[in-house]
């Protein structure tokens, strides 16, 4: 599981990469230094992705709350 300190310590690289948390929540780090929370899910048999906002404006705890709320909506249809 990802921690707030690991998210803060993430540095940009030549290629974009992800730091994974639980239940398919990722912190996507771009080469330009942008950090965006993304949640990957499957809906109607298709792979989808939802963005929750940039880190640190959206904290790890807030991203997890948004993921849980979105998961509930997706599971309800």
C-alpha positions in Angstrom: 0.0 0.0 0.0 1.1 3.5 -0.7 1.8 6.0 2.1 1.6 9.8 2.1 5.4 10.0 2.5 6.0 7.7 -0.5 3.7 9.9 -2.6 5.5 13.1 -1.5 8.9 11.6 -2.3 7.9 10.6 -5.9 10.2 12.2 -8.4 9.6 12.6 -12.1 11.5 10.3 -14.5 12.1 10.3 -18.2 8.9 8.1 -18.7 5.6 8.3 -16.8 5.1 5.8 -14.1 2.6 4.7 -11.4 2.7 4.2 -7.7 0.0 1.7 -6.8 -2.3 1.8 -3.8 -5.0 -0.7 -3.0 -8.1 -1.5 -5.1 -6.5 -0.2 -8.4 -5.9 3.3 -7.2 -2.7 4.8 -8.6 -0.6 7.9 -8.4 0.4 8.7 -12.0 3.7 10.6 -12.2 4.4 12.4 -15.5 7.9 13.4 -16.8 6.9 17.1 -16.4 6.4 16.5 -12.7 2.6 16.3 -12.5 1.1 13.8 -10.0 -2.5 12.7 -10.7 -4.7 10.2 -8.8 -6.2 7.6 -11.1 -8.5 4.7 -10.5 -8.8 1.9 -13.0 -12.0 -0.1 -13.2 -14.0 -2.3 -15.5 -17.5 -1.2 -16.6 -19.7 -3.1 -19.1 -16.7 -5.3 -19.9 -14.4 -2.4 -20.8 -11.3 -1.1 -19.0 -11.9 2.5 -17.9 -9.9 5.1 -15.9 -11.2 7.9 -13.6 -9.0 10.8 -12.4 -9.5 12.2 -8.9 -7.3 15.3 -9.0 -3.6 16.2 -8.5 -1.5 15.3 -5.5 -1.0 17.1 -3.0 -4.2 19.1 -3.6 -6.1 15.8 -3.2 -4.5 13.8 -0.4 -4.2 10.0 -0.3 -7.0 9.8 2.2 -9.3 11.9 0.0 -8.3 9.9 -3.1 -9.3 6.7 -1.3 -12.6 8.2 -0.2 -13.3 9.3 -3.8 -12.3 5.8 -5.1 -14.7 4.1 -2.6 -17.6 6.5 -3.6 -16.9 5.9 -7.3 -16.7 2.1 -6.8 -20.1 2.2 -5.2 -21.6 4.2 -8.1 -20.1 1.9 -10.7 -21.3 -1.2 -8.9 -24.8 0.2 -8.7 -24.8 0.7 -12.5 
